[in-house]
């Protein structure tokens, strides 16, 4: 007898299945074997995909580009027959000052006045009145030798002389030069009626350059 639950074989008198332990019933339909496996039909390949033809408009003929002429180089300049020669710049040496017409530095008033023919042209830049009876005149004139400075200062003193001033100060400057010093091109100070002991004289104090140069000349004369 076959168990309807597990399909195990048992004796016909058995009431319990020796395999699964379930109660065997005589009315229980015998175990039916499942139907045999049926093979599915073979796979059929679908028909190949047919691509629709794409409409392509007829292409127009490509027009040729216009012919471009290559740029022409400018004509070369003919080389000069005689090329210009470059002249190297050379600094100009300062002019050589002439010799003084009288002994320098002067030791007498005659020597001082003998320098006047070598005086340079000057321009009055400023004229003012200082403390007391003092006149200050600033002049500009070109560079020159020390004796030319002295001659120019003396010339300016004679032309700017005024009897009402006891002191006249002439300050010389180079042309187009800032006034960094009290004077740069010599100075002359004239003092009127100076008492020296028992004498009353006029005194001339002259300095060349700016007064601080190593080769500056200082002159003190009286008359």
C-alpha positions as CSV (number, residue, x, y, z in Angstrom):
1,X,0.0,0.0,0.0
2,X,1.4,3.4,-1.1
3,X,1.1,6.4,1.3
4,X,-1.0,9.1,-0.3
5,X,1.1,11.8,1.4
6,X,4.7,10.9,0.8
7,X,4.3,8.1,-1.7
8,X,6.2,5.6,0.5
9,X,5.5,1.8,0.2
10,X,3.7,0.2,3.2
11,X,2.1,-3.2,3.8
12,X,-1.6,-3.6,3.0
13,X,-2.4,-4.1,6.7
14,X,-0.4,-0.9,7.9
15,X,-2.5,1.8,9.4
16,X,0.4,4.3,9.7
17,X,3.0,5.2,7.1
18,X,6.4,4.0,8.1
19,X,7.9,6.9,6.2
20,X,5.9,10.0,7.3
21,X,3.9,8.5,10.2
22,X,0.6,9.7,8.9
23,X,-2.6,7.6,9.2
24,X,-3.3,5.5,6.2
25,X,-7.0,5.4,5.1
26,X,-8.5,2.8,2.9
27,X,-10.7,5.4,1.2
28,X,-7.7,7.6,0.4
29,X,-7.2,7.6,-3.4
30,X,-3.9,6.0,-4.3
31,X,-1.0,8.2,-5.1
32,X,-1.2,9.5,-8.6
33,X,2.0,10.1,-10.5
34,X,2.2,13.5,-12.0
35,X,1.9,13.8,-15.8
36,X,5.1,13.5,-17.7
37,X,7.0,16.8,-18.5
38,X,6.1,18.2,-21.8
39,X,8.8,20.1,-23.7
40,X,7.8,23.6,-24.9
41,X,7.8,24.3,-28.6
42,X,11.1,25.4,-30.1
43,X,11.9,29.2,-30.1
44,X,11.1,30.9,-33.4
45,X,13.4,33.8,-34.3
46,X,11.5,37.0,-35.3
47,X,12.0,38.3,-38.8
48,X,14.9,40.7,-39.3
49,X,14.3,44.5,-38.9
50,X,14.0,46.3,-42.2
51,X,15.3,49.9,-42.1
52,X,13.3,52.4,-44.0
53,X,15.5,54.1,-46.7
54,X,16.2,57.8,-45.8
55,X,15.6,60.4,-48.4
56,X,18.7,62.4,-49.0
57,X,18.4,65.5,-51.1
58,X,20.7,65.7,-54.0
59,X,23.8,67.7,-53.1
60,X,24.6,70.8,-55.1
61,X,27.9,71.1,-56.7
62,X,30.5,73.0,-54.5
63,X,31.5,76.2,-56.0
64,X,35.2,76.9,-56.2
65,X,36.6,79.7,-53.9
66,X,37.8,82.9,-55.6
67,X,41.5,82.9,-56.2
68,X,43.3,85.2,-53.8
69,X,46.6,86.7,-54.8
70,X,49.4,86.5,-52.1
71,X,50.3,89.8,-50.5
72,X,53.2,91.6,-52.3
73,X,56.1,92.7,-50.2
74,X,57.0,96.4,-50.4
75,X,59.9,97.2,-52.7
76,X,63.2,97.3,-50.8
77,X,64.8,100.7,-50.5
78,X,68.1,101.1,-52.2
79,X,71.0,101.4,-49.8
80,X,72.6,104.8,-49.8
81,X,75.8,105.1,-51.7
82,X,77.6,106.6,-48.7
83,X,76.1,105.5,-45.4
84,X,76.1,108.3,-42.7
85,X,78.8,107.9,-40.2
86,X,77.8,108.2,-36.5
87,X,79.8,110.8,-34.6
88,X,80.3,109.9,-31.0
89,X,79.3,112.6,-28.6
90,X,82.1,114.2,-26.7
91,X,81.6,116.5,-23.7
92,X,82.7,120.0,-24.4
93,X,85.5,121.2,-22.2
94,X,84.9,124.4,-20.2
95,X,86.4,127.4,-21.9
96,X,89.8,128.4,-20.8
97,X,89.6,131.6,-18.7
98,X,91.9,134.5,-19.9
99,X,94.7,135.7,-17.7
100,X,93.8,138.5,-15.3
101,X,94.8,142.0,-16.5
102,X,96.3,142.8,-13.0
103,X,97.8,140.8,-10.1
104,X,95.3,138.4,-8.6
105,X,94.4,138.3,-5.8
106,X,94.7,142.1,-5.6
107,X,96.6,143.6,-2.8
108,X,95.6,147.3,-3.4
109,X,92.6,149.1,-4.6
110,X,94.5,149.9,-7.8
111,X,94.9,146.2,-8.5
112,X,91.2,145.7,-7.8
113,X,90.0,148.4,-10.1
114,X,92.3,147.2,-12.9
115,X,90.2,144.0,-13.1
116,X,87.1,145.9,-14.3
117,X,87.8,145.5,-18.1
118,X,87.3,141.7,-17.6
119,X,83.8,142.0,-15.9
120,X,81.0,139.8,-17.4
121,X,77.5,140.9,-18.3
122,X,75.1,140.4,-15.4
123,X,71.3,140.7,-14.8
124,X,69.8,142.1,-11.6
125,X,67.5,139.3,-10.2
126,X,66.4,141.0,-7.0
127,X,67.0,144.3,-5.1
128,X,65.8,144.7,-1.6
129,X,66.5,146.7,1.6
130,X,67.7,144.7,4.7
131,X,67.9,145.6,8.3
132,X,69.0,149.2,8.8
133,X,70.6,151.1,6.0
134,X,71.6,148.0,4.0
135,X,70.9,147.3,0.4
136,X,71.0,143.7,-1.0
137,X,71.3,143.1,-4.7
138,X,71.2,139.7,-6.3
139,X,72.7,139.3,-9.7
140,X,73.0,136.4,-12.2
141,X,75.8,135.9,-14.7
142,X,77.6,133.0,-16.4
143,X,80.5,131.1,-14.9
144,X,83.9,132.5,-15.1
145,X,87.3,132.5,-13.5
146,X,87.6,133.8,-9.9
147,X,89.1,137.1,-11.0
148,X,86.1,137.6,-13.4
149,X,83.7,137.0,-10.5
150,X,85.5,139.8,-8.5
151,X,85.5,142.1,-11.5
152,X,81.8,141.5,-12.2
153,X,80.8,142.1,-8.5
154,X,82.8,145.3,-8.4
155,X,81.1,146.5,-11.6
156,X,77.7,145.7,-10.1
157,X,78.6,147.7,-7.0
158,X,79.5,150.8,-8.9
159,X,76.3,150.6,-11.0
160,X,74.0,149.9,-8.0
161,X,75.7,152.4,-5.6
162,X,73.4,154.6,-3.5
163,X,74.8,157.2,-1.0
164,X,71.9,156.7,1.4
165,X,73.0,153.1,2.2
166,X,75.9,152.5,4.5
167,X,76.2,148.9,3.5
168,X,75.6,147.4,0.0
169,X,75.7,143.6,-0.4
170,X,76.1,142.2,-3.9
171,X,75.3,138.4,-4.2
172,X,76.2,136.6,-7.3
173,X,74.5,133.4,-8.7
174,X,74.9,131.3,-11.7
175,X,72.3,131.5,-14.4
176,X,69.2,129.2,-13.9
177,X,70.4,127.9,-10.6
178,X,68.4,127.5,-7.4
179,X,69.4,129.6,-4.4
180,X,70.6,126.7,-2.2
181,X,73.3,129.0,-0.7
182,X,73.4,132.6,0.2
183,X,75.5,133.1,-3.0
184,X,77.1,130.7,-5.5
185,X,79.0,133.0,-7.8
186,X,80.8,135.3,-5.4
187,X,79.8,138.0,-3.0
188,X,80.9,141.6,-2.3
189,X,80.1,143.6,0.8
190,X,80.8,147.3,0.8
191,X,80.7,149.1,4.2
192,X,80.8,152.9,4.1
193,X,82.5,155.1,6.8
194,X,84.0,152.3,8.8
195,X,86.1,153.4,11.7
196,X,89.5,151.7,12.0
197,X,91.3,153.2,15.0
198,X,91.4,156.9,14.3
199,X,90.6,156.6,10.6
200,X,87.3,156.5,8.7
201,X,87.5,154.4,5.6
202,X,85.4,152.4,3.1
203,X,85.9,148.6,3.3
204,X,85.5,146.0,0.6
205,X,85.1,142.3,1.6
206,X,85.0,140.0,-1.5
207,X,84.6,136.2,-1.6
208,X,84.6,133.9,-4.7
209,X,82.5,130.8,-5.3
210,X,80.1,130.1,-2.5
211,X,82.5,130.8,0.3
212,X,82.9,127.1,1.3
213,X,85.0,125.9,-1.6
214,X,88.6,124.8,-1.0
215,X,89.9,127.2,-3.7
216,X,87.7,130.1,-2.7
217,X,89.5,133.5,-2.5
218,X,88.7,136.0,0.2
219,X,89.8,139.7,-0.3
220,X,89.6,142.5,2.2
221,X,90.6,146.0,1.1
222,X,90.1,149.5,2.3
223,X,90.3,153.0,0.8
